[in-house]
């Protein structure tokens, strides 16, 4: 698919339907010869198709009931099905997976919630196409292995359905542009399911940034540092429902043969929202660097004698332990993103914002400072009381009851459904999905080329200058209740306080 896409873009570049992008910084191709095996990444980053329709701020027609079809009922899809059973106005009408045990698990969740069975789609890797072309769903919720994210999203939008895609959405620059073009052509949302944008501290600091507490934001840092040894090497059990902490067919080990930041959005998304990326500023260019692999190949070699399924990885070069990207925005801000999934380190997403008046950081400690010393407990309470945004006041306590990474997954799902039911623009649109995900191919190019800088495409084609920031109030919405939860009030939702 990627090679066909590249041919399509090359042909389009000769016609009037493409606007030529600004030239890349000369340093991107000077010096030593560009690595031929990744040269296509820069070529595709330079091509910018003409915008068909601006999806930022687009409000699709209201859906009083949102019929959801799930594609991928594994470690992420299984809890997503359960979370949706708690949201009023949702019907889970279809499920799709290659494993019958996974779908049986989803049906059990629906039954225990007192909800009807969903229609099942299975039998092949492409059974999702039938689901996407059916008249059963309005929203396709995609929680498959990464290679299927964009194919399913494209099928959903072309089937007249909105798409919600787990992170990262796209693996290649071709896929990033394909998502954007199809979303614009169909006027269907393609939402990146970046749950970290809805974590409590991230939402607090986003509101503080919006209220001017940080002054001018200067620098941000984010990361995904997570020792995934258990998940990488936990043997998948095809006869068990999803959610057992294993990657089907070891797909994530396959992804980690790539010398790139293959999972950039957890750290990047909240920073981009605070800096109004694609909505007042945009990422300009990046440079990337990766360490050698000191652990992953050795771990494979250690386990392979007793694991025939790991033999395919023996002798393969795996991604290095740590990779990092330095990004500069058009308005002169800087961002650093880190990714490490194979070092014995505590979990961290870092989430750091530094401004001219204020500093905030989460992981390993959570603190805010207005100078040399961090705020004490009393000041922190004052900040939480003053700047906790409305969405947390409305559903935060219930989100903690439902769960999902401490509640942020539920807040994300609730907001998605509330926007669709009230005809509101998405907090995270297709341009965010493309811009945050394109760090993967761009980092791959930069790492392969000795950390040379490479420009980040403007997926908004200049609309970033006038696009409105993410709405932090529940204006026009907040009407969606929560069901099957003991501590919700009579309307199924908490009052704003």
Buried (B, 14 or more C-beta within 10 A) or exposed (E): EBEEBBEBBEEBBEEEEBEEBEEBBEEBBEEEEBBEEBBBBBBBBBBBBEBBEBBBBBEBEEBEBBBBBBBBBBBBBBBBBBBBBBBBBBBBBBBBBBBEBBBBBBBEBBEEBEBEEBBBBBEEEEBBBBBBBBEBBBBBBBBBBBBBBBBBBBBBBBBBBBBBBBBBBBBBBBBBBBBBBBBBEBBBBBBBBBBBBBBBBBBBBBBBBBEEBBEEBBBBBBBBBBBBBEBBBBEBEEEBBBBBEBBBEBBBBBBBBBBBBBBBBBBBBBBBBBBBBBBBBBBBBBBBBBEEBEBBBEBBEEBBEEBEBBEEBEEEEBBBBBBBBBBBBBBEBEBBBBBBBBBEEEEBBBBBBBBEEBBBBBBEEBEBBEEEEBBEEEEBEEBBEEBBBBBBBBBBBBBBBBBBBEBBBBBBBBBBBBBBBBEBBBBBBBBBBBBBBBBBBBBBBBBBBEBBBBBBBBBBBEBBEEBEBBBBEBEBBBEBBBBBBEEBEEEBBBEEE
